[in-house]
Amino acid sequence: MTVTVLAILETDFVPDKALGRVMNERLQKAAFELQEVHLADLKSMGERNEDVVVYISYNPKYKIRFRVVNDVPEPIESLVGEICGNLGYLFWKTATVNVFKGN
C-alpha cells in the first residue's frame, strides 16, 4: 500500500509572514513524520496498487487536523484515525476539502 500525507499550507491565516513560514514548515515536517514514521506499517498492508492519502492542515486555533481523502477500507481509516488521534491531531470536519470517496 502506498501512503501519502500532504500538508495543506495556509497562506492567509497568520498576519505575520515569518510566523506563517515557521508554522508551514512545522506542518510539512509533521506530514513527513506521519508518512514515514507513524504510518510506515501501512505500507505492508493491503495490495501494492492500493493507496491511502491523508491531508493535514491547521484549524482556526492552530491545531493540526487530518482527513483521509480517498476510498480505503474501514479498518485502514480507523487505524489512521487512531494514530493521528494519539499524536493529538483533530479529525478534519469540513466539506470544503475535495474528498474522493466513492459510494
C-alpha positions as CSV (number, residue, x, y, z in Angstrom):
1,M,0.0,0.0,0.0
2,T,1.3,3.5,-0.8
3,V,0.9,6.0,1.9
4,T,0.9,9.8,1.1
5,V,0.4,12.6,3.6
6,L,0.0,16.1,2.1
7,A,0.4,19.2,4.1
8,I,-2.2,21.8,3.1
9,L,-0.2,25.0,3.6
10,E,-2.1,28.1,4.8
11,T,-1.3,31.5,3.3
12,D,-3.7,33.9,4.9
13,F,-4.4,32.7,8.5
14,V,-1.3,34.3,10.1
15,P,-0.8,38.1,9.9
16,D,3.0,37.7,10.4
17,K,4.7,36.2,7.4
18,A,7.6,34.9,9.4
19,L,5.3,33.1,11.8
20,G,3.3,31.7,8.9
21,R,6.5,30.4,7.3
22,V,7.6,28.7,10.6
23,M,4.1,27.1,11.0
24,N,4.0,25.8,7.5
25,E,7.5,24.3,7.9
26,R,6.2,22.6,11.1
27,L,3.2,21.3,9.2
28,Q,5.5,19.9,6.4
29,K,7.7,18.2,9.0
30,A,4.6,16.7,10.7
31,A,3.4,15.4,7.3
32,F,6.8,13.8,6.6
33,E,7.0,12.3,10.0
34,L,3.4,11.0,9.9
35,Q,4.0,9.3,6.5
36,E,7.5,7.9,7.1
37,V,7.3,7.0,10.8
38,H,3.8,6.7,12.2
39,L,2.0,5.3,9.1
40,A,5.0,3.3,7.8
41,D,3.4,0.0,8.9
42,L,0.5,0.6,6.4
43,K,3.0,0.1,3.6
44,S,2.9,-3.7,4.3
45,M,-0.9,-3.9,4.5
46,G,-3.3,-4.4,1.6
47,E,-2.4,-4.7,-2.1
48,R,0.7,-2.9,-3.6
49,N,-1.6,-1.0,-6.0
50,E,-3.8,0.4,-3.2
51,D,-3.1,3.7,-1.5
52,V,-4.1,5.9,1.3
53,V,-4.0,9.7,1.1
54,V,-4.2,11.9,4.2
55,Y,-4.4,15.7,4.2
56,I,-3.2,17.6,7.2
57,S,-3.7,21.3,7.9
58,Y,-4.3,23.7,10.7
59,N,-7.7,24.5,12.2
60,P,-8.5,28.1,13.2
61,K,-7.0,27.5,16.6
62,Y,-3.7,26.3,15.1
63,K,-4.1,22.7,16.0
64,I,-3.2,20.1,13.3
65,R,-6.2,18.4,11.8
66,F,-6.3,15.4,9.4
67,R,-8.6,13.8,6.9
68,V,-8.3,10.6,4.8
69,V,-9.4,11.8,1.4
70,N,-9.6,8.6,-0.7
71,D,-11.6,5.4,-0.5
72,V,-9.9,2.9,1.8
73,P,-11.2,0.0,3.8
74,E,-12.8,1.0,7.2
75,P,-10.0,-0.8,9.2
76,I,-7.3,1.3,7.5
77,E,-9.2,4.5,8.0
78,S,-9.8,3.6,11.7
79,L,-6.1,2.8,12.1
80,V,-5.1,6.2,10.6
81,G,-7.6,7.9,12.9
82,E,-6.2,6.2,15.9
83,I,-2.6,7.0,15.1
84,C,-3.4,10.7,14.3
85,G,-5.5,10.9,17.5
86,N,-2.7,9.6,19.6
87,L,-0.5,12.3,18.1
88,G,-3.0,14.9,19.2
89,Y,-4.4,15.7,15.7
90,L,-8.0,16.5,15.3
91,F,-10.4,15.0,12.7
92,W,-11.0,17.5,9.9
93,K,-14.8,18.1,10.0
94,T,-15.4,20.2,6.9
95,A,-16.8,19.7,3.5
96,T,-14.5,22.2,1.8
97,V,-11.8,19.7,1.1
98,N,-12.0,17.7,-2.1
99,V,-12.9,14.3,-0.9
100,F,-12.6,11.5,-3.5
101,K,-14.6,8.8,-1.6
102,G,-16.9,6.5,-3.6
103,N,-20.2,5.0,-2.5
